[in-house]
Amino acid sequence: VEVYLKEPLMSIHLSPKQVALDMLCLCSQLDLLIRAQVHQGQTKLDLNPEESEAFQNQGAEIIDQMKQCLQNSSKPAPFLEDYLDIAGLSMIFPRVEVYVIHGSPVDMLEEPAMDGYFSQLGRLNQLLGFSQQLDNDVKHIRRHKYIPHQLAVVHQGLKSFKDVVPLSAIKKDIEANFKSLKMSLVAEEGSEQEPQLPAQYIRWVSQVTQSIISAITSLPEELTDELNPVMAFVSEL
C-alpha cells in the first residue's frame, strides 16, 4: 500500500494567479530556511548531521510542494527552474534559485532586496498593534496608570523608523508632551483615588495613535522600500 501524506485527496486546478501566489509563499518559506541554515553554518564550526538532514528534508518537502503546485496549474506545467525565471521569482529569491539548481544553501554576495521584507513588515505590524491597543485603552479603560508606559513603547517603536517624515513628527510630539502627561498621573499626597488622565491628554493620546495608524495603513513610499519586491510581483498578477 502506498501512502501519500502530502498529496491532496482530490485533483486541484489552480489559476495562474493562484499558482503565482502559492509559489511566492513557498519561495519565501524556502528562502527563510536557507538563510537560517547559512547563518547556522557561519556560527558553528561543524553542523550537527541531524540538523543538516532536517534542513535537507524540509527543503526537499518545500520543493515537492512547488512542483505539485505547478502540476495543479490549469496551464501545461513548466520545469521549476524555468517557472522561477519566467515569473520573476528568481530575481526576488536568488538563494532559492541556486538551491533548486544545485541543492545546496548559499549566501549572496549582495543582499537580495527581499531580505528586509519580513523585518520591515514585523516592525510595522508591531507598531500598528501597540498603537491600536493604546488607542483602545486610553478611551475605554478607566485606570490610566500604565498609559505612560504604553506610550513609551510606542515611542520606542517609532524610533526604528528613521527619516520617515510623518512618523518623525509624531515621535517629536510624544517627546515634547510625555513628561507633562506622566506628571498629570502623579497622585496627590494623601489621596487614595488612582489619578486619571485629564480629558485633554486623552484626546491628545488618541490623536497620536490615530495619526500613527493612519500613517502605517496608508503605506507611504518611505515605509514600503523593503516591501516593494512583493508588492510589485503581486500587482502584476
PLY file of the C-alpha trace (Angstrom):
ply
format ascii 1.0
element vertex 237
property float x
property float y
property float z
element edge 236
property int vertex1
property int vertex2
end_header
0.00 0.00 0.00
1.40 3.38 -0.98
0.60 6.30 1.31
0.88 9.87 0.03
0.76 12.10 3.09
1.37 15.31 1.16
-0.91 14.59 -1.78
-4.38 16.20 -2.00
-7.38 13.88 -1.82
-8.88 15.43 -4.95
-7.28 16.83 -8.06
-6.89 20.59 -7.89
-6.77 23.05 -10.75
-5.27 26.43 -9.95
-5.42 29.60 -11.98
-2.09 31.20 -12.99
-2.63 33.86 -10.32
-3.21 31.25 -7.62
-0.11 29.38 -8.73
1.97 32.57 -8.62
0.77 33.45 -5.11
1.37 29.93 -3.82
4.84 29.89 -5.37
5.62 33.27 -3.81
4.72 31.88 -0.38
6.71 28.69 -0.91
9.74 30.64 -2.13
9.52 32.81 0.99
9.48 29.72 3.20
12.43 28.15 1.42
14.41 31.40 1.40
13.99 31.80 5.17
15.01 28.17 5.66
18.14 28.65 3.55
19.06 31.86 5.36
18.71 30.14 8.72
20.88 27.24 7.56
23.56 29.55 6.15
23.61 31.57 9.37
23.87 28.40 11.41
26.76 27.24 9.26
28.56 30.55 9.78
28.20 30.44 13.56
29.13 26.77 14.04
32.37 25.08 13.04
30.63 21.77 12.44
26.95 21.32 11.72
25.21 18.51 13.50
24.40 15.78 10.91
20.86 15.60 12.27
20.44 19.36 11.73
21.74 19.09 8.17
19.43 16.18 7.46
16.46 18.07 8.90
17.25 21.02 6.63
17.54 18.80 3.56
14.24 17.12 4.38
12.45 20.43 4.90
13.96 21.87 1.73
13.01 18.82 -0.31
9.47 18.96 1.04
9.04 22.60 0.01
10.42 21.89 -3.46
7.99 18.98 -3.78
5.17 21.36 -2.86
6.38 23.77 -5.54
6.38 21.05 -8.17
2.95 19.89 -7.05
1.70 23.46 -7.30
2.93 23.69 -10.89
1.32 20.34 -11.68
-2.00 21.72 -10.44
-1.81 24.66 -12.83
-4.50 24.95 -15.46
-1.69 25.51 -17.97
0.98 22.97 -19.00
3.48 22.73 -16.16
6.97 24.10 -16.89
10.08 22.89 -15.11
10.51 24.50 -11.70
13.70 26.35 -12.68
12.01 27.71 -15.80
8.97 28.89 -13.87
11.11 30.78 -11.35
12.74 32.66 -14.23
9.53 33.27 -16.17
7.63 34.54 -13.12
10.50 36.73 -11.93
10.83 34.84 -8.66
14.47 34.03 -9.32
15.22 37.76 -9.13
13.37 38.12 -5.83
14.74 34.90 -4.31
18.21 34.24 -5.79
19.07 31.85 -2.94
16.07 29.72 -3.85
17.10 29.56 -7.49
20.62 28.43 -6.55
19.25 25.85 -4.13
16.78 24.46 -6.68
19.55 24.08 -9.27
22.46 22.95 -7.09
20.77 21.56 -3.98
22.98 23.44 -1.52
22.31 26.52 0.63
24.47 29.51 -0.24
24.51 33.15 0.78
24.61 36.03 -1.67
27.47 38.49 -2.06
24.89 41.27 -2.35
21.90 41.30 -0.03
18.75 40.44 -2.01
16.03 43.07 -1.96
13.69 40.63 -0.24
15.86 40.30 2.87
14.31 43.32 4.58
10.72 42.34 3.84
9.78 40.35 6.93
11.66 42.55 9.41
10.00 45.68 7.99
6.60 44.02 7.97
7.15 42.90 11.55
8.09 46.40 12.72
5.08 47.92 11.00
2.73 45.31 12.43
4.16 45.70 15.92
3.85 49.49 15.90
0.35 49.26 14.47
-0.69 46.78 17.16
0.78 48.85 20.00
-0.94 51.98 18.70
-4.32 50.29 18.32
-4.06 48.85 21.84
-3.11 52.21 23.35
-5.91 53.97 21.49
-8.43 51.46 22.81
-7.09 51.58 26.38
-6.96 55.35 26.72
-10.58 55.60 25.57
-12.17 52.65 27.36
-10.10 51.71 30.41
-10.62 53.84 33.49
-7.24 53.04 35.03
-4.63 55.12 33.25
-1.68 54.07 35.38
0.09 52.25 32.55
-0.68 54.69 29.73
2.75 56.40 30.00
4.48 53.02 29.74
2.40 52.09 26.69
3.17 55.46 25.12
6.89 54.89 25.78
6.65 51.53 23.98
5.01 53.24 21.00
7.76 55.86 21.04
10.38 53.10 21.01
8.66 51.58 18.00
8.73 54.91 16.20
12.49 55.18 16.75
13.04 52.20 14.45
11.67 54.22 11.52
14.26 56.85 10.75
13.72 59.55 8.13
10.01 58.77 7.78
8.60 62.29 7.93
5.08 61.66 9.30
6.35 59.26 11.98
9.29 61.50 12.92
6.88 64.37 13.58
4.75 62.15 15.83
7.84 60.98 17.72
8.84 64.58 18.43
5.30 65.36 19.58
5.46 62.50 22.09
8.84 63.67 23.36
7.51 67.19 23.86
4.46 66.09 25.85
5.48 62.88 27.59
6.81 64.40 30.81
3.75 66.57 31.43
1.43 63.64 30.66
3.28 61.49 33.18
3.15 64.24 35.81
-0.62 64.50 35.38
-0.91 60.97 36.76
1.00 61.66 39.97
-1.42 61.15 42.85
-1.92 63.96 45.32
-0.45 63.34 48.74
-2.90 61.52 50.97
-5.26 60.70 48.10
-6.42 57.09 47.86
-8.00 57.57 44.46
-5.97 56.49 41.47
-5.46 59.51 39.21
-6.83 59.57 35.68
-5.61 61.43 32.66
-7.22 64.80 32.08
-9.52 64.92 29.07
-7.01 66.97 27.09
-4.40 64.22 27.37
-6.89 61.51 26.49
-7.70 63.41 23.31
-4.02 64.00 22.60
-3.03 60.34 23.06
-5.88 59.30 20.79
-4.77 61.81 18.16
-1.23 60.45 18.34
-2.31 56.84 17.97
-4.76 57.63 15.18
-2.02 59.52 13.33
0.29 56.52 13.58
-2.42 54.11 12.45
-3.26 56.35 9.50
0.40 56.73 8.51
1.02 52.97 8.56
-2.18 51.89 6.81
-1.70 54.44 4.05
1.72 52.84 3.33
3.67 55.93 2.25
6.65 55.39 -0.01
9.11 55.83 2.87
7.68 52.72 4.55
7.46 50.44 1.54
11.01 50.23 0.16
11.54 46.79 1.70
8.04 45.69 0.68
8.34 46.71 -2.97
9.55 43.36 -4.39
6.44 41.55 -3.18
4.08 44.45 -3.87
5.36 44.76 -7.43
5.10 41.00 -8.00
1.52 40.81 -6.72
0.41 43.94 -8.59
1.42 42.38 -11.90
-0.65 39.23 -11.43
0 1
1 2
2 3
3 4
4 5
5 6
6 7
7 8
8 9
9 10
10 11
11 12
12 13
13 14
14 15
15 16
16 17
17 18
18 19
19 20
20 21
21 22
22 23
23 24
24 25
25 26
26 27
27 28
28 29
29 30
30 31
31 32
32 33
33 34
34 35
35 36
36 37
37 38
38 39
39 40
40 41
41 42
42 43
43 44
44 45
45 46
46 47
47 48
48 49
49 50
50 51
51 52
52 53
53 54
54 55
55 56
56 57
57 58
58 59
59 60
60 61
61 62
62 63
63 64
64 65
65 66
66 67
67 68
68 69
69 70
70 71
71 72
72 73
73 74
74 75
75 76
76 77
77 78
78 79
79 80
80 81
81 82
82 83
83 84
84 85
85 86
86 87
87 88
88 89
89 90
90 91
91 92
92 93
93 94
94 95
95 96
96 97
97 98
98 99
99 100
100 101
101 102
102 103
103 104
104 105
105 106
106 107
107 108
108 109
109 110
110 111
111 112
112 113
113 114
114 115
115 116
116 117
117 118
118 119
119 120
120 121
121 122
122 123
123 124
124 125
125 126
126 127
127 128
128 129
129 130
130 131
131 132
132 133
133 134
134 135
135 136
136 137
137 138
138 139
139 140
140 141
141 142
142 143
143 144
144 145
145 146
146 147
147 148
148 149
149 150
150 151
151 152
152 153
153 154
154 155
155 156
156 157
157 158
158 159
159 160
160 161
161 162
162 163
163 164
164 165
165 166
166 167
167 168
168 169
169 170
170 171
171 172
172 173
173 174
174 175
175 176
176 177
177 178
178 179
179 180
180 181
181 182
182 183
183 184
184 185
185 186
186 187
187 188
188 189
189 190
190 191
191 192
192 193
193 194
194 195
195 196
196 197
197 198
198 199
199 200
200 201
201 202
202 203
203 204
204 205
205 206
206 207
207 208
208 209
209 210
210 211
211 212
212 213
213 214
214 215
215 216
216 217
217 218
218 219
219 220
220 221
221 222
222 223
223 224
224 225
225 226
226 227
227 228
228 229
229 230
230 231
231 232
232 233
233 234
234 235
235 236
